[in-house]
Amino acid sequence: MLEPKLLRLQASEEYAGDYDHTQNAIFTHLKVYFVTNWAFTDWNGNEHGFRNVSWCNWYLGAGSTQKIQVTESKDGSFYRLDTTNATDVKVTAKDGTVYQ
């Protein structure tokens, strides 16, 4: 009999580039990072990727990297990742089971 795998949720902090910003005559040079590449590993050891961008240290307005906090898995397995609350991230299975 196969042992079930441990559930795992992971993400990475990615460097998006530099941004120079001037406001009220104050110049700021920022290195922009965001949290993305979310992946959930289920009981069978299958990894399911998500498109969430749950945090960014700078938002540039329209057309820039924006938060994407609730998505379905990219592989059609019907897992849903909700990163709206950074201290209570949830993965919901097709049957309604919620993993926190």
Buried (B, 14 or more C-beta within 10 A) or exposed (E): EEEEEEEEBEBEEBEBEEBEEEEEEEEEEEEBBBBBBBBBBBEEEEEBBBEBBBBBEBEBEEEEBEBBBBBBBEEEBEBBBBBEEEEEBBBBBEEEEEBE
